[in-house]
């Protein structure tokens, strides 16, 4: 039987800062297995919404549910343990560790070895096969022994994704995954996201509309903290309200 419970859902979600309403009554329903994009012009509330979903800030009103379970107000680590992980919001790698060891740190967090990474290498060697598998998935297996600091910007983003995938999330939140990238790295990351979507739900905030078009099943367009339009890319791009919002805020604006 198909599971019809949304993977992620919000009801009338709101967040105010000193009287300014950054997110204003947002209700979303993200289906299991979908890639759901959140787009909008500068200042639309996308980053604040992502902060609410991932537990970085608490809502002023409304609820967030994960697989039907109310997670409103839970902390970031509690939400991660329930299967929702956020990636790409900051550079989250350890630059002076190897690529392989970066992934092993994340894998270790799910084991019964608190602080075990700092023990002799033999203590965490059993994590090597899974770490290598994840690096293969993101195209970094050949660079496993390099220091993370030596990777290009796009490769660092791929490593961040491997670190997130090490937590085995059912839902992956990607915050501006192609920000600051050249065309070659954008194409690589877009292809990578398409490959790792199997078996999980992905929600992404993204300013590059070509990436959105290539990846998304559903799109929610935010404007002034509210959902302006929701639908497929074909539906959204034809909507005159979306055209007006982007012409008013800049077609490639970020917020």
N, C-alpha and C positions, 0 to 999 in steps of 0.2 A: 504494500500500500504506500502511495506517495505521501511524504510528509508535507502537509500544507501549512504547518506552523512557520511563520517567517523566521529566517535565521537571525535577523536583527530588526527591531521595531522601536519606533519612538512615538509617543503620544503627547501632543501639545508641549513639546520641549521648548524651554525658554531660558535665557540667561541675560541678566542685566548687570551692567557695571556702572555704579554711581549714577543710576537713573537712565543710562543709555541701554536700550534693548538690542543686544547684538544678535541674538537668536530669538525669534518671536513666534512661538506656537508651531514649531515644526513637527509634522507627523510623517514618518517614513515607514515603509515596509519593504525590506530587502529579502527577496526569495532565496531559498537554499540553492547554492550552486551558481548564482548570478554574479556577474561583475556589474556593480551599481556605481555609476559615477555621480559625483556632486560637483557642479560647475556654477559659475556665476561671476559677475564683474567684481572689480575691486571693492572691498568693504561689504560684500554680500553676507558675510557671516560663516563662510566655509571653514575657516580655521577654528573658530569658536565651536562650531558644531562638532568637528572632529575631536576637539578637546573634551567635549561633553560625552561623546560616544566612548572614548577611551579612558575616561576617568581622571583626566588631568585637571578638570575643573568640575565642580558640582553644579547642577542646574538650579535656577531660581524657581522653576516650576516644571511640571511634566515628568514623564518616565522614559526609561530606556530598558528594553527587554532583549534578552539573548536567548533564542530558542524557546521563548515563552516564559523565561524566568526573569523576574524584575531584578535588574542590577543597578538601579538608580542609586547613586551615591557611593558605590563601591570604589575602592582604590585601584590604581593601575595594576598592581601585582595580583590583586584578587580577581580582576577581570581577565588577566592573562591566564590564570589558572583555570578559568572557566572556558577558555578556548578562543579568546579574541585578543590578537596581538597587533600593535601598531608599529609600522616601520616607516623609515625615511623622514620622520619629523625632525630629527637631528642626526648629525654624524655620530653613530653609536658604536663605532669600532674601537678596538684597542690598537693604536697605530704601531706600537713597538712589540706586538706579538705577531707570530706568523699567521697567515691566512687560516691554516688548519686549526691553530690553537684558539683563534677567535671563535670559530664554530664550536669547538669543544667546550669553551666556557659556557656558551648558551645551552649545550646539551647537558652539561654537568648540573645546571640549575634545576633540571628535571629529575636528577638522581638523588640518592641518599648519601652523597659525598659533599656535605657542606664545606666549602673552602677547599675541596679536594684538588682543584686545579693547581693549587700551590704546593701540593705534595710532589714527590718524585714522579717522573713521567710514567712509570709503570702503573701508577694508581689510576690513571685515566686512559691508558692505552686501549682499553676495551671500547672506548668511544671513537677510535679512529675510523673503523669501517663506516659507521653512520655519518660521521663528519665528511668523509671522502665522498660518500653518496650524495650528500647535500651540495658539496662543492661541484660535483659532476653536473648536478641539476642546473646550477647557475653558471656553468662554463668556466669554473675556476680551479678544476682539479690539477691542472698543470702548474698552477701557481701556489700550490698548497704550502710550500716552504718559504715563500717570499714574506718579508715583513709587510703588514697591511699598509703601512705608510708609503710603500713603494708602488702601490697600485694607482692606476689612473682614476680620475674622478668617477667615470662610469663603472669601472671595476669595483671601486669601493661601494657604490650603490648595490651592485650585484652581491657583494659580500654581506652587506646589511640585510639583504633579502634572505640569504642563506642563514644568517644568525636568527632572523625571525622565524624561518621555517623550521629551525631546530626545536622550537617550542611546540611544533606540530599543531598549529592553530586551525580551528575549524573556520574561523573568520579572520581575514587579514585586512587591516586598514592601511592603505598606502597614501601617504600625504605628499603630494607633488613628486611622484617618483621620477619624473624626467626633468625637474627644474635644473636649469643651468647646464644642460647637456647639449652637445653638438648633435647633428643629424645622425651620425653613425651610432653614438651611444643611445640616442632615443630609440632607434630601430632595434637595437640589441635588447634594451630593457622592455620594450613593448612585446617583443617575441618571447622574452623570458616570462613575463606575467601571463601571457597566453598559455605557456607550457605548464606553469605551476598551478593553474586554476583548477585542475581536475581534483575533485573530492573536497573542495573548499569554496567558501563564499568570499568575494573580494569587494571592498568598498574603497573607492579612490577619489581623492580630490585631485583634479588635474586641470592645468591651464591650457595644455596643448590639445586643441579640439580634434586634430587628426588622430592622436592617441585615443581620445575618447571614442571617436567614431570606429576605430579599429577594434577596440576591446569591449565596449559596454553593451550589456543587454538592456539596461534601463538607465535613465538619466534623470536626476532631480536638479532643476535650475533654481538657485537661490537669488533673491534680490531683497536687500534691506532686511535680512534675517528671516525671510519667509520663503516658502516654496512657491515659486511663480508658476512653474510648469513641470510636469513629470511625464515621461514617455520614452519611446525608443529614440535613437538619434534622428531617424528620418522624421518622426513626428515633431521633435523638439526644434529642429533646425528650421522648420517651416512656420513655426508659431510666431506671429508678428510681435508678441510681447517679448519673446526672447531676442529677436532682432533688435527691438528698441532698447532692451536692457544692455545688450552688448555694444550697440552704437553709442549709447549714453555713457557706458563705463569703460569702453575699449575692448575690442574683440579678443585681445590677448592679455587682458588685465588679470592680476592675481590678487587674492585676498583671503 
